[in-house]
Amino acid sequence: MKQILTEETFSSPQWLKIICYFFGILLAITGFNLVMQNDFAQEVVFLTPFLLLIVVSMFMYTRLKLVISNTDIRFTGGLKQHHFLWTDITRIEMKMVGKYQTPVCILYYGEKSLELDRSFYLKRQFNRILSLLEMKVAPELFSRQYKTICRHLI
């Protein structure tokens, strides 16, 4: 297996983070304004917690980060964090999901799995992640479907 010389970090694009911050703040202000009104309707009582839940999830989305180093893989920032060594990987699969057939790479390690979705990382970062995986993981751990889909992605 080849060496990864520098630790690489992958996250959502900067323009998407800016949009999430802007609309998150806008929704938070809207939610607090609805609560502060003295004569609000009954529907507002149920709408406000949903707005605040959307705000929290938007801010958590911007913190998601995948870090790939020579020794391990770390996925941080969300509710479910992953940290495992390259030797812990037992199988790698890929499937196409959704209306637009977006590829999703699934890393199996131990009893857990980590899904890497191209819609989150976009094409350039996703292809770099796949090339790092192919550099560090033994070829027999990749499924036949993974190899078939990767041939069509490139």
N, C-alpha and C positions, 0 to 999 in steps of 0.2 A: 504494500500500500504506500502511496505517496504521502509526503508531508505537506501539511497546510502551514505556510510560513507565518501568516499573520491571522489573528482572530478576526472573523468577519461578522458584522452585525447587520441583520435584515429587519426592516420594519415597514409600516405602511408609508406611502409617498408623503413628502412634506406638504404638498398642496392639499391632500386629503386631511391631514392633521389640522391645517389652518381652517378648513371648512368645518371640521368637527368642533374646534374651539369656538369659532364664531357663532355657529348655530347652537352650540351647547350653552354659551353665555346668554344668547338671545332667549332660549327656552327657559333658562333659570330665571331670568328677569321677568318673563311672562308669567311663570308659575308663582313667583313671589308677589307680583302685582295682583294676580287673581286671589291670592290668600288675603292680601291686605285690604281688599275692597270690603266695605261694611255690608253692602247689599248684594252679595253674590248669590247666584242661583244654585239650586240643589245639584245640578250637573257639574258645577265647578269643583265641588267637594271631591268628586270622583276623578276629575280630569287632572287636578294638580299633582297627585302622587304619580300618575303615569308620566306627566311631563318631567318630573324630577328623576324618575327611573330612567327615562330616555337620556337625560343629561348625564347621569352617572355612567351609563353604558357607553355613551359617546366618549367620555373622558378616559374610561378604561380601555376602549378600543385604540386610542392614540398611544397608549403605553405598551402595547404588545410588542415584544421584541424576540427575535430568534438570533442566538449567538452560536456560531460554529467555530470551534477551535481545533487544534491538532489532537487534543485528548478527549473532548466531549462536545455534547450539544445541549444548549440550554434554551428553554422557551419561558420567558418571564413576562410579568406585567398583567396577567389575567387572573381569574379565579383558580384555574387549574394550571399549575406550573410543572414543567418537565425538566429533568436534569439527568442525563445518562451518558455513559461512555460509548465509544464506537463499538467496543467489544460486546456491549449489551444488546445490540441490534440483532434480532432473530430473522426478520423478514421485511422486505420493502415492496409495497404494491402501489399501483396507480389505477385510478378509475376516473371516468368522465361523468360529471354530474351536471344537473340543471338543464335549462332550456338551451343554453348556448354551448353545452358540452365543455365545461371548464374542467381542466385536469386537477385532480387532488392526489397528492403523494401521501401515502400512509406508512409511517415508520413504526414497526412493532418492536418493542423491547420489553423483556420480562412478561408481565401480565397486562401491560399498558400499551397504548398506541398514541401517536402524535400525528395529526393530519395537517399537512401543509397545502394550502389552497392558493392556486395561481391568481384568483380574483383579489386576494389580499396583497400578495407580493408583486403582482404584475409580471409581465413576461420576462424582462431582463433579469430581475432579481431571482425569479423562480428558476430560470435556466441556470443561473449561477449556483443556486442551492443544489440542483440536480447534478451539476458537474462536480461539486464538492462531495456529494454522496457517492458518486461513481468513483471518485478518487480514493476514498477511504474505506469503502465497504467491499467485501469479497463479492465477485460477480455472481456466485451461485445463490446469494441472498435476494437477488432481484427476481420478481415474478415474470412470467412470460408476458403477461398483460402490460407490465411496466415497460418492458423492452419494446413491445409493439407500439404503445402510445408515444414513447419517447422518439421513436423513428419518425412519427408523423409531426411531432412538435418542432423538430429542428428544420 
